[in-house]
Amino acid sequence: MDDRQRLRYSRHLLLDEFGEEAQERLLASRVLVVGAGGLGSSALMFLAASGAGHITVADGDKVELTNLQRQIAHRVASIGENKAESAARTLAALNPDIEVVALPARLAADAIAAQVARADIVLDCSDNFATRYAVNRACVEAGKPLVSGAGIRFDGQVTVFDLRRADAACYNCLFAEEAEAEDVRCAVMGVFAPVVGIVGTLQAMEAIKLLAGVGESLAGRLLLCDALAGRFHEVRFARDPDCKVCASRHTNLVEPEAAHAS
Ligand SMILES: [Zn+2]
C-alpha cells in the first residue's frame, strides 16, 4: 500500500482485528459477483469502497426505471444500459484503485464455472433459481466459498457456504433443487428497498471477512431478516449427506479409517 491507500483505508487499519495485513489480503483478492441488481448493487458498493482489489460482475439485464428504487449502483443516466457495465462505471468512480471487469451477459453454466474457478470468493446476488443452482454447482466443484443472499417483499436471508472446508454444506443441502422452486420475482411480489440493501451489505461483510481472514463467518447459519417486524433471527443448518450436488465430493475424500476398513 502507498500513502494514499493507507489514508483511504485508514479506518480499517485502525481496527485491531483488521489492520494492514488484512487490508493487503483484501486488495489482492478476486471476487465474482453474479447479479448487479438490488443485492449486487449494495454488495458491490461496499466491496469496491473497502478495497476488494479485483471485482468481476456479471449481469445480462438492462437498467430500468423500476430498478432505481433499490438498485443503488445505477443512475437515471444508466437507464437502458447493461447493469454490469453501469455498475462497473459507478464502482470505478468510487474507487479507481481497484480493477472492475463487467460481464454484460447472463452466464451459462460453463461460463459460470470458468469465472468461479478464477475467483477467491463468489457472491450469489442473482434473482433466479437456475443461476443459483449453477453458481452453487460451480462453487462445489471448485471448492470456493459462496456468499448467498436473497430478498423479496419484507424478507431477507443471507448465509455462507464455505466450500473450502470438507464438512461444508452447499446451497442445495439447504434448498434442494427437486423441491418446488418457482422464481418469486420482485416485479410480481414487490420488494421493500432497504431489504436488498441490508442483505447485499451483509453479503459484502461476510465476503470481506473471509477474504481478509478476520472474524467468524455465517457458515452453517442462515440469517433471516424480517423488515416489517424489525427482527433478525438465525437458523442453523448442516450438510445433507444425501445432497445430489455435494455428496459425491465427500465420497471422493477417502478418510484414513474408511480406507483401513475397506
Ligand atoms: Zn450439498
Residues whose N, C-alpha, C, O or C-beta is under 5 A from the ligand:
A	BS01	ZN	A169 C170 N172 C173 C243 V245 C246
